[in-house]
Amino acid sequence: MEVNQDFLAPCGLYCGVCGMYYATRDNNEPFLEKLVGVYQGNLPGVKQLTPQDLKCKGCLSDTVSVFCQVCNIKTCAREKGIAGCHECDDFPCQEIDHFPIAVGKKVILRAVPYWREHGTEKWVAAEEARYTCPECSHKLFRGAKRCNHCKTPVDVD
């Protein structure tokens, strides 16, 4: 399995299943506009989000959302000289406790221990498999409430 290193967010939120990544990859401006509504008010110090603020090609890529640009978890991992929370003895820490998006915090607390125990390739494969519609096998994004292809309700986070 080829692992895209840009998708290995230090926090454990695998970027390959992120709505912001999907919208950027597909140049889907209407979806980016919807995501603005979802994320508006979740970043201290940022009063007004725009679709441009959310464009992202992965946390470790050259094109990152405003959230990844100012991420305390990413900064912490760099300062500690580690790839991410899965390598940190202090996990979970106050940065995780204060993560501003509830579904993100829930996923971090699930994903990081799995990543730690099984390694990067198995963690990536598990995240890719988890975010697949059980009815039609269409790719889902983290936080999805229903499949945008067959409309089946989902709860995979």
QUIHU-V229925 format. One record per residue. N is the residue number from 0. RES is the residue in one small letter. SS is DSSP state (2 for helix, 1 for strand, 0 for the rest). BURIAL is 1 if it has 16 or more other C-alpha atoms within 10 Angstrom, else 0. Layout:
BEGIN
N	RES	SS	BURIAL
N	RES	SS	BURIAL
END
This chain:
BEGIN
0	m	0	0
1	e	0	0
2	v	0	0
3	n	0	0
4	q	2	0
5	d	2	1
6	f	2	1
7	l	0	1
8	a	0	1
9	p	0	1
10	c	0	1
11	g	0	1
12	l	0	1
13	y	0	1
14	c	2	1
15	g	2	1
16	v	2	1
17	c	0	1
18	g	2	1
19	m	2	1
20	y	2	1
21	y	2	1
22	a	2	1
23	t	2	1
24	r	2	0
25	d	0	0
26	n	0	0
27	n	0	0
28	e	2	0
29	p	2	0
30	f	2	1
31	l	2	1
32	e	2	1
33	k	2	0
34	l	2	1
35	v	2	1
36	g	2	0
37	v	2	0
38	y	2	0
39	q	0	0
40	g	0	0
41	n	0	0
42	l	0	1
43	p	0	0
44	g	0	0
45	v	0	0
46	k	0	0
47	q	0	0
48	l	0	1
49	t	0	0
50	p	2	1
51	q	2	0
52	d	2	1
53	l	2	1
54	k	0	1
55	c	0	1
56	k	0	1
57	g	0	1
58	c	0	1
59	l	0	1
60	s	0	0
61	d	0	0
62	t	0	1
63	v	0	1
64	s	0	1
65	v	2	1
66	f	2	1
67	c	2	1
68	q	2	0
69	v	0	0
70	c	0	1
71	n	2	0
72	i	2	1
73	k	2	1
74	t	2	0
75	c	2	1
76	a	2	1
77	r	2	0
78	e	2	0
79	k	2	0
80	g	0	0
81	i	0	0
82	a	0	1
83	g	0	1
84	c	2	1
85	h	2	1
86	e	2	1
87	c	0	1
88	d	0	0
89	d	0	0
90	f	0	1
91	p	0	0
92	c	0	0
93	q	2	0
94	e	2	0
95	i	2	1
96	d	2	0
97	h	0	0
98	f	0	1
99	p	0	0
100	i	0	0
101	a	2	0
102	v	2	0
103	g	2	1
104	k	2	1
105	k	2	0
106	v	2	1
107	i	2	1
108	l	2	1
109	r	2	0
110	a	2	1
111	v	2	1
112	p	2	1
113	y	2	1
114	w	2	1
115	r	2	1
116	e	2	0
117	h	2	0
118	g	0	0
119	t	2	1
120	e	2	0
121	k	2	0
122	w	2	1
123	v	2	1
124	a	2	0
125	a	2	0
126	e	2	1
127	e	2	1
128	a	2	0
129	r	2	1
130	y	0	1
131	t	1	1
132	c	0	1
133	p	0	1
134	e	0	0
135	c	0	0
136	s	0	0
137	h	0	0
138	k	1	1
139	l	0	1
140	f	0	1
141	r	0	1
142	g	0	1
143	a	0	1
144	k	0	0
145	r	1	1
146	c	0	1
147	n	0	0
148	h	0	0
149	c	0	0
150	k	0	0
151	t	0	0
152	p	1	0
153	v	0	1
154	d	0	0
155	v	0	1
156	d	0	1
END
